[in-house]
Amino acid sequence: MTTIISSNHQPAHFPKVIQYGAPALLALSSVLLTSLVPGGLIETRSFSHINPVVLGGFNTFLTSLSLVSLLLINFTWQRQRWAYSASAFAGLSYFLVYVLDLGRLFPVSPDAMPLALFVIEVLGTLISLPLMLVSLQGLRRGGGLSTASPQAGNHSFTLSKQFSTAVAIMLLGVGIIIFATRSAMGLS
Protein backbone atom coordinates (compact mmCIF):
# COMPACT_ATOMS: atom_id res chain seq x y z
CA MET A 1 0.00 0.00 0.00
CA THR A 2 1.37 3.38 -0.96
CA THR A 3 0.87 6.43 1.19
CA ILE A 4 0.22 9.59 -0.73
CA ILE A 5 2.25 12.46 0.64
CA SER A 6 0.63 15.87 0.58
CA SER A 7 2.46 19.03 -0.38
CA ASN A 8 3.59 19.60 3.20
CA HIS A 9 5.12 16.09 3.43
CA GLN A 10 2.41 14.68 5.68
CA PRO A 11 0.22 11.63 5.08
CA ALA A 12 -2.87 12.54 3.04
CA HIS A 13 -4.98 9.88 4.78
CA PHE A 14 -4.81 11.54 8.20
CA PRO A 15 -8.27 11.09 9.81
CA LYS A 16 -10.44 14.22 9.81
CA VAL A 17 -11.66 13.53 13.36
CA ILE A 18 -8.08 14.02 14.53
CA GLN A 19 -7.22 16.86 12.16
CA TYR A 20 -10.27 18.91 13.13
CA GLY A 21 -10.99 17.41 16.54
CA ALA A 22 -7.79 18.33 18.36
CA PRO A 23 -7.85 22.04 17.41
CA ALA A 24 -11.60 22.32 18.10
CA LEU A 25 -11.35 20.61 21.49
CA LEU A 26 -8.34 22.74 22.45
CA ALA A 27 -10.25 25.91 21.56
CA LEU A 28 -13.36 24.80 23.44
CA SER A 29 -11.32 23.78 26.50
CA SER A 30 -9.53 27.11 26.56
CA VAL A 31 -12.77 29.10 26.22
CA LEU A 32 -14.45 27.11 29.01
CA LEU A 33 -11.52 27.55 31.38
CA THR A 34 -11.16 31.24 30.52
CA SER A 35 -14.83 31.80 31.34
CA LEU A 36 -14.05 30.76 34.92
CA VAL A 37 -11.62 33.58 35.74
CA PRO A 38 -12.24 34.67 39.35
CA GLY A 39 -14.04 37.98 39.50
CA GLY A 40 -16.00 37.21 36.36
CA LEU A 41 -19.65 36.30 36.03
CA ILE A 42 -19.25 32.59 36.82
CA GLU A 43 -16.46 32.10 39.39
CA THR A 44 -17.68 34.14 42.33
CA ARG A 45 -16.27 32.10 45.21
CA SER A 46 -13.74 33.57 47.63
CA PHE A 47 -10.31 32.02 48.12
CA SER A 48 -8.95 34.68 50.46
CA HIS A 49 -7.99 32.01 52.99
CA ILE A 50 -5.45 30.46 50.57
CA ASN A 51 -1.86 31.70 50.69
CA PRO A 52 -1.46 34.40 47.97
CA VAL A 53 1.68 32.69 46.63
CA VAL A 54 -0.16 29.38 46.24
CA LEU A 55 -3.16 31.12 44.70
CA GLY A 56 -0.92 33.10 42.33
CA GLY A 57 0.88 29.91 41.33
CA PHE A 58 -2.40 28.14 40.65
CA ASN A 59 -3.68 31.08 38.59
CA THR A 60 -0.40 31.11 36.67
CA PHE A 61 -0.88 27.42 35.84
CA LEU A 62 -4.50 27.94 34.74
CA THR A 63 -3.67 30.98 32.62
CA SER A 64 -0.70 29.20 31.03
CA LEU A 65 -2.84 26.15 30.29
CA SER A 66 -5.45 28.26 28.53
CA LEU A 67 -2.94 30.33 26.52
CA VAL A 68 -0.81 27.31 25.56
CA SER A 69 -3.97 25.54 24.39
CA LEU A 70 -4.71 28.45 22.07
CA LEU A 71 -1.18 28.30 20.69
CA LEU A 72 -1.42 24.53 20.20
CA ILE A 73 -4.41 24.96 17.91
CA ASN A 74 -2.15 26.11 15.10
CA PHE A 75 0.41 23.36 15.59
CA THR A 76 -2.14 20.53 15.82
CA TRP A 77 -3.80 21.95 12.71
CA GLN A 78 -0.41 21.61 11.00
CA ARG A 79 -0.30 18.02 12.34
CA GLN A 80 2.99 18.48 14.11
CA ARG A 81 3.79 15.42 16.19
CA TRP A 82 5.04 17.25 19.29
CA ALA A 83 1.80 19.28 19.41
CA TYR A 84 -0.26 16.11 19.87
CA SER A 85 1.88 15.17 22.87
CA ALA A 86 1.41 18.65 24.31
CA SER A 87 -2.35 18.64 23.66
CA ALA A 88 -2.70 15.21 25.34
CA PHE A 89 -0.92 16.68 28.37
CA ALA A 90 -3.21 19.73 28.20
CA GLY A 91 -6.25 17.42 28.15
CA LEU A 92 -4.95 15.61 31.22
CA SER A 93 -4.33 18.95 32.92
CA TYR A 94 -7.88 20.14 32.20
CA PHE A 95 -9.23 16.87 33.53
CA LEU A 96 -7.25 17.12 36.78
CA VAL A 97 -8.11 20.80 37.33
CA TYR A 98 -11.83 20.14 37.02
CA VAL A 99 -11.88 16.87 38.95
CA LEU A 100 -9.89 18.36 41.82
CA ASP A 101 -12.32 21.28 42.08
CA LEU A 102 -15.47 19.17 41.63
CA GLY A 103 -14.13 16.75 44.24
CA ARG A 104 -13.50 19.68 46.60
CA LEU A 105 -9.82 18.75 46.87
CA PHE A 106 -8.24 22.00 45.59
CA PRO A 107 -8.92 24.86 45.63
CA VAL A 108 -11.50 24.65 48.40
CA SER A 109 -13.71 27.64 49.10
CA PRO A 110 -16.10 28.13 52.01
CA ASP A 111 -18.62 29.42 49.42
CA ALA A 112 -20.94 27.04 47.61
CA MET A 113 -20.18 26.30 43.98
CA PRO A 114 -22.57 28.24 41.72
CA LEU A 115 -24.65 26.10 39.35
CA ALA A 116 -23.14 27.71 36.23
CA LEU A 117 -19.63 26.92 37.52
CA PHE A 118 -20.63 23.32 38.22
CA VAL A 119 -22.09 22.90 34.72
CA ILE A 120 -19.02 24.38 33.01
CA GLU A 121 -16.66 22.23 35.07
CA VAL A 122 -18.63 19.07 34.24
CA LEU A 123 -18.57 20.05 30.54
CA GLY A 124 -14.84 20.80 30.78
CA THR A 125 -14.22 17.40 32.35
CA LEU A 126 -16.21 15.65 29.64
CA ILE A 127 -14.41 17.57 26.86
CA SER A 128 -10.99 16.80 28.33
CA LEU A 129 -11.52 13.07 27.75
CA PRO A 130 -11.93 13.19 23.95
CA LEU A 131 -9.16 15.83 23.82
CA MET A 132 -6.77 13.32 25.38
CA LEU A 133 -8.05 10.48 23.16
CA VAL A 134 -7.89 12.45 19.90
CA SER A 135 -4.45 13.81 20.79
CA LEU A 136 -3.10 10.34 21.56
CA GLN A 137 -4.59 9.07 18.28
CA GLY A 138 -2.90 11.95 16.45
CA LEU A 139 0.38 11.04 18.11
CA ARG A 140 -0.07 7.35 17.27
CA ARG A 141 -1.05 8.05 13.66
CA GLY A 142 1.61 10.68 13.28
CA GLY A 143 4.59 8.36 12.98
CA GLY A 144 5.49 9.91 9.63
CA LEU A 145 4.72 13.47 10.60
CA SER A 146 7.43 16.03 10.64
CA THR A 147 8.56 17.55 13.91
CA ALA A 148 9.03 20.94 12.27
CA SER A 149 7.08 22.65 9.56
CA PRO A 150 8.73 21.92 6.20
CA GLN A 151 7.33 25.15 4.79
CA ALA A 152 8.35 27.33 7.70
CA GLY A 153 9.51 30.10 5.40
CA ASN A 154 6.11 30.33 3.74
CA HIS A 155 3.95 30.61 6.84
CA SER A 156 6.14 31.69 9.70
CA PHE A 157 6.40 35.05 11.36
CA THR A 158 9.60 36.99 11.17
CA LEU A 159 11.74 36.85 14.29
CA SER A 160 10.61 40.32 15.37
CA LYS A 161 6.92 39.41 14.95
CA GLN A 162 7.47 36.20 16.92
CA PHE A 163 9.14 38.14 19.71
CA SER A 164 6.41 40.79 19.72
CA THR A 165 3.71 38.13 19.80
CA ALA A 166 5.44 36.31 22.67
CA VAL A 167 5.76 39.54 24.68
CA ALA A 168 2.08 40.41 24.05
CA ILE A 169 0.95 36.95 25.15
CA MET A 170 3.13 37.12 28.27
CA LEU A 171 1.77 40.56 29.19
CA LEU A 172 -1.78 39.36 28.66
CA GLY A 173 -1.06 36.35 30.84
CA VAL A 174 0.46 38.44 33.62
CA GLY A 175 -2.57 40.75 33.54
CA ILE A 176 -4.97 37.81 33.77
CA ILE A 177 -2.98 36.27 36.64
CA ILE A 178 -2.93 39.51 38.62
CA PHE A 179 -6.66 40.13 38.04
CA ALA A 180 -7.63 36.53 38.87
CA THR A 181 -5.50 36.38 42.02
CA ARG A 182 -6.72 39.74 43.32
CA SER A 183 -10.34 38.79 42.58
CA ALA A 184 -10.05 35.37 44.22
CA MET A 185 -8.64 37.06 47.33
CA GLY A 186 -11.46 39.62 47.35
CA LEU A 187 -9.12 42.54 46.63
CA SER A 188 -10.76 43.92 43.50
N, C-alpha and C positions, 0 to 999 in steps of 0.2 A: 504494500500500500504506500502510495506516495503522498507526502504532505505538501500541500501547496503553501508556499511562503508568500505572504503579502508584501507590499512595498516597504513596510517597515521591519522586515525580517522576522515576523512573528507568525505563528501558525494561523491559517485562515479559518480553521475549523474550531476556533475557540468558542465555547458555549456562550450564547447571549445572556443566559441567566447569571453567569459570572461577570461577563463584560459590563453589563448594565447594573446588575445587582449590587456589586461591591460599592461602586460610587454612589448609587442611590441610597443604600443603607447607611453609608458613612455620612452622607448629607443629612438624612433624617435623624440619625443618632446625635449629630452635632446640634441640630436645631432643637431637638427635645431637651438636651442637656442645657443648652444656652437659655432656654425659656425658664429654667429653674434658678437663675441667678438670684441670690438673696437680695431682698429689697425690691424685687420686681412684683408682678401681680400674683405669682403662684407660690413662690417660696417666701412665706411670711413668718416662719418660726424664728425664735431667738436662739442664738448660740453664744450668748455673752459669757456663759460660764466656762467655755472652752478657752484654753490658753491661746492668746492672739497669734503666737508663733505657729502653733499646731493648726489653727484655723486658717492662717495665711498660707501655710504649706499645702493644706487640703485644697484651698481655692486655687492655688497655683497649679496643682495637679489637674483639677477639673477644667480650668481654663486652657491649659496646655493640651489636654485630651481633646477638647472641642476644636481648638485651632489646628492641631495636627491632623485631625480627621478631615477638616476642610482641605488641607494641603494634600492629603492622601488621595482625594477624589481625582485629581489630575493624574497622579502616577498610577492608580489602579485602572483608570480609563486607558492609559497608555500600555497597560498590561505588564508593568514592570514587576518582576518577580519579588524583589525586596518589599514592594509596597503591599503585596498580599500578606507577607509575614507581619508587617507593621499593622495592617488593618485587622488581622486576626487578633493581635495583641490588644488593639483598641477595642475590639468587640468584647474580649475578656475583661478589659478594664471597665467598660460600661456595665457589663453584667455584675461585676463585683461592687461597683459604686452603688448601683440600685439595690442589689440584694442586701448589702450591709445596712443601707438606710431603711429599707422595708422591714428588715429583721430587727431594727432598732439596736444595731450593734455599734455603728458609727456613721455620722455624728448623731448623738442623741440630744434631743431638745425636750425641755419640760412642756412645750406647747404641743398640742395635738397636730397630727399631719392633716392639712387641708385635703379635701376630696380631690381637687384638681391636681394637686401634687401626687397623690396616691395613684391616680389614673395615669399620669404621665410617666411615673416611675415603673408601673406595671408594663405600659407600652414600651418603654425604653428597655426593660428587661427582656421582653418578648422579641424585640427587634435585634438585640445583641446576639441572640442565638443564631438566626440565619446569617448575620454579619460574620460571625466566626466560621460558620459552615461554608459559606460562599467564598470567604477569603482562603480557607484551607483548601477548598477545591481549586481555586485559582492558583494557589501555590503548587498543588499536586499536578495540575494540568500544565503548569508553566515550565516544565522541564527544559523546553527549548527557547524560553523567553530570554531576551537580553536583560542584563542587569543595568544597562545604561541605554538611553535613547540613541539609536543609531543615526537619527536625523536631528541631533541636538542643535546644530547650527541653523536649521530651518525654523525651529519653534522655540528656541530658548531666549530668555532675556539676556541682555548684555549684563556684564558684571555689575555695573553701576545700578541698573534697574533691579537686579537680584538683591543687592545690598540695601537699596532703598525700600524694597518690599519687605525684606527681613526686619529692618528697623521699624517700619510702620506696624508690622504684625506684633513685634515685641512691645511697642508702645501701647498698642491696643490691648494686648494681654495684661500689661502692668496696670493699665487703667481699670480693666475689668476686675483684676485681683484686688486692687485697693477698694473699689466700690463694693464688691461682694463681701470682703472681710469687714469693712466698716458697717455695712448693712446688717450682716449676721451678728455683729456685736452690739447692734442698736445705736451706733454712733452717727448715722446719717439721717 
